């Protein structure tokens, strides 16, 4: 067999890496920069970002719900059924909700969707995803976030159980750049007192 993914998927994977490399100053990025300021290597600072990203408040916790939905869309007899069944029971449609930081839409997701439409126009699996996405929009006007497309590409690349690897690698590349920049800045001055001066417990 040949080595590596088909050229069309390799192109989309490259685009996904670029689109996920940096995304404003998320909490994970702050953690990476703070760690780098202490003198950690970029490699160690990336590990800090990965640990911070596993926190319960991070959006990454939606991953399993998105993964299940995309898997069902790609394997159900009717790709619209997983969407309709969730809508009937007032369940959320993970990955299609409008997040506060993307109130006007996720430009990364739109760019990757446009690329997928151009490259995978005749792909049956992408056709299934598109059918489900059209149903979501008809029901809720929700658009797919980039997490949906990353999960889809991960499944197409055979990254079973780790479909978001593309996004993780892309983000790590961005974190390395943040860490290198932070390492060049002067060390942050201590702003807290070394002795507690607040009220004592009664």
Secondary structure, 3 states (H helix, E strand, C coil): CCCCCCHHHHHHHHHHHHHHCCCCCCHHHHHHHHHHHCCCCHHHHHHHHHHHHCCCCCHHHHHHHHHHHHHHHHHCCCCCHHHHHHHHCCCCCCCCCCCHHHCCCCHHHHHHHHHHHHHCCCCHHHHHHHHHHHHHHHHHCCCCCHHHHHHHHHHHCCCCCCCCHHHHHHHHHHHHHHHHHHHCCCCCCCCCCCCCCCCCCC
